Amino acid sequence: MKTHPGKPGAGQLERTLDFLIRGGLLLILVLAPLPFGSVETWAYSALELGVALLGLLYLYRLFLFPSTPVVFSRLLLAPVGFLLLMGIQLVPLPPGLLRAISPCTAALYAQTIPGYSEQTRDIAATDAAALGEPAPHKAPWRPLSQAPFATRTYLLKGVAFTLFLFLFLNSFREAKQVRRLLYVFVGAGTFQAFYGLLEYLSGHQHIFAYQKKYYLEAATGTFINRNHFAAFLEMSLLVALGLLFSRLRTSLIVETWRERLIALTDRRASLNLTLLLCIGILAIGLVLSYSRAGIILGLAAAGCFCLMQFWRGWSLKKTLLVSLLAVSVFIPAYGVGYWTLTGRYAVLTEEFSVPGGRWAVWRETAEIARDYPLLGTGVGTFQYVFPRYREATTTAYYDYTHNDYLQVVSESGVAGGILLLLGVASLARLWRRSVGFPGEGAVILSACGFALLAVALHEVVDFGLQIPANLVALTFLAGCLATMSAHASRASEIRHG
């Protein structure tokens, strides 16, 4: 029996569907980091399946309630463009067209695929005769992607993350809803930091039942890699600071010290203290990850955010909170990890300049981008293409470039680079618009912007956004930025209209 708006039970059904969709999105956000950052096949497959089920629920909701407005944001343009680009990379093309678009890809196929060129036509005929089949008369059509199975895997992931963003924008349209979600996100980050600290300081070094084999000298939470753990904490730390500063208010009446102490027991003050505790745990966890870029960028972004809040309006309360946070972080960090951290920074330049180090890998990746300039080698193909360019001095195995921007250009060419710039520009535009907004929402928008900036800069020297859990978190923050910016813009128009 079909339910229509206005009939008994329609409102209840609509609320139930909304609850399921919102709860599902929240569950994905919280659970994604737990199974090693969702890097295992079963983990990101479950994530994709979960988003697909939520998408079907949303379609069912639209079918029952067609009058529901559908939100399309400019943020969706870049990810949808990447999906189309990956689809083009997977389409088999005739040899002539492939040669025109990507001569180096055609040359590679001519050398490796029997029958693709005149030089290998005899090999194809011999193989066909051995199998009792007729010799091929035409060269086979091949796609631009040099590892189609890898590009298909990334295409499915891209569909899941794009759908996650679309569902988020259409499910959470109020600033109050987004604010509650940000508290949950801070809770997830605090759990990661606390669990990582507990395992590291106890020497137990497990991820639940799994005994760690790598990065035993650092806190990693439920992530395998300390840098990916640090990227997640960077985002959580800035959001926690944003929530705390948005709650600070100047007292309109003169209060005695006794009244202020009593006020610490009320609900608002208790939540402020809880946020301060979370910030301390997050910051200490970030430092004891010993992720050099993560520590510098995370704490620098936090410092810039605090300075911006002082610029908006100085207060003794803000100064005391920042001072307390600095003391609570640096004293235990100095006592536990000073020598380890300074030792890691001491070898930083050597890791880049040594033969086969980061500079060499980046230079070799730039050669890939030069040979495949238009549409790249196929998204997700770096680990299969790089061995052909690797110098003899590069003995380590690289499945990622450790520079996501360079890897995007090598795998998707100029087209992918333009789409990447479009996505960054869309986020920067939303963040810039938030500067002029008054009120608590502007503080949270600023914090989300600094969080995204820290991760964006981190990707210059790492590949944290190749980890599904971190990409879910970034997608979530981008959705929060869009929703709160739109809400603040509407409120500003009403106020001035």
Secondary structure, DSSP 8 states (H G I E B T S, - for coil): ----TTSTTHHHHHHHHHHHHHHHHHHHHHHTTTTGGGTSHHHHHHHHHHHHHHHHHHHHHHHH-TTS-----GGGHHHHHHHHHHHHHHS-B-HHHHHHH-HHHHHHHHHHSTTSSGGGHHHHHHHHHHTT----SS---B-S-SSHHHHHHHHHHHHHHHHHHHHHHHH--SHHHHHHHHHHHHHHHHHHHHHHHHHHHHT--EETTEE--S-TTS--TT-SSHHHHHHHHHHHHHHHHHHHHHH----SS---HHHHHHHTTSHHHHHHHHHHHHHHHHHHHHHTTT-HHHHHHHHHHHHHHHHHHHHH---HHHHHHHHHHHHHHHHHHHHHHHHHHHHHHHTHHHHHHSTTSHHHHHHHHHHHHHHSTTT-S-TT-HHHHGGGT--TT--S--SS-S-HHHHHHHHHHHHHHHHHHHHHHHHHHHHHHHTT--SHHHHHHHHHHHHHHHHHHHTTS--GGGSHHHHHHHHHHHHHHHHHHHHHHHHHHHHH-
